[in-house]
Amino acid sequence: MQLSSAGFDVEKAGPAEEALPLIDRADLILTDLRLPGMSGLDMLGLIQRQNSHAPVIMMTAHGTIENAVEAMKLGAADFLLKPFSLDHLMNRGPQGAGSARSARRESKA
C-alpha cells in the first residue's frame, strides 16, 4: 500500500510461481526470502536465468549473514531486514525503488 501511495504501479503475487510471469515487465522486484512453495533464493536464481534486467531486492525478518551473501552471489541488488521504512527502501542507492521510479519516468518521456 505504501508503494502504491508513493506513485508506483504495484503488482502483487503470493507464491513465486505467480510472480515469475510478471518479471519481464517489472522495473524492480521485491521478494521475501521465505515464500510459499519455492524459496526467495530459488526465485532469484530463476529471475537471473530469465535474463531479467530488473533489480531484485530480497527482504526478510529471518536474515543471516549467510542468506545475505547467498542472495548477493545470486544477483540480488540488496538485502533488507524487516521491518524497514519506505524511506529506507527509496534511498538504497542506485538499485533502490526511487531509482527504479526515475528510470521508469525517463523511459515514458
N, C-alpha and C positions, 0 to 999 in steps of 0.2 A: 504494500500500500504506500509506503514511503517513497519508493522509486517511482511509482505512478504519479504521485502528487508532486514529485520533483520534475515531472515532464518527460519521463521515459515511457516508451512503449514496452510493456512487460508481457511476456508470455510465460505462463507457469506450467510446470509438469511435475507429477508426483514421482513415479519411478523413472530411472534413467532411460528405460525403453521408450517412454513417452517423449522424452526430451530430444533424443537423437534425431528425429525427423525435423526438428526446429533449428538445428545447429547451423545449417547453411545460410539462414537469413539473420543470424544473431550478430550483433556488434560487440556484445560482451556476454559471457556465460558465467553465472554464479551457481555454484553447486556445493552441496554439502558432502562431507566425507562419508557420512553414513546415509545411505539411501535404501529404500525398499528394493529388493532384487539385487542387482549388481552394485558394487561399491562406487563411490565417487572417483576413486583412483582407477577402477576399471573403465568407468565412463570417460575419464580424462584420456586414457590410452586410446579409446575408440575415437574420440574427438580428434586427436592428433593423427590417427590413421586416415581420417576423412579429409585431412589437409585443411582443416578449418583455420582461418586467419583470425578468428575472434579470440581475444584474450580470455583465459579461464581463471576465475578467482575461486579457489577452494576455501570453504569455511567449515568450521566445526566447533563444537563445545567439548570435544574429546581429543584435542590435539596433543601430539607428542612431537618431539624433535624428529623422530624417525618418519612420522607421517608427513611432516612439512618437507623434509629432504626428498622423500619419495615423490611427493606432488611436484616439487620444483624440477626434479630429474625428468619427470614425465611431461613437463612443459607448462605447468601452471604459472601464470603471471604473478600470483600472490597467494598467500595462505593466511587467512584471518581466523583468529579465535573469537568465538561468540562469548558474550554479547559484544557487539560493536555498533557504533552510531553510523547513521547515514553520512554525516560529515566525514567520519573516518574513512569510509568507503570511497567517497568522492575525491579525497585527497591522497590516494595511494599511488602517487607517481604517474608515469606516462601510461600505465596499463589500467588505471582506475576508471571508475564509472564516469567521472567528469570528462576524462579524455575521450572515452567512447562516445559520449553525447556530442562533444565538439566535432569529432570526426564525422558523425552521422549528419550533423548540420551542414558541414562543408560539402559532403557528397550530395546533399539535396539541393545545394545552391547552383 
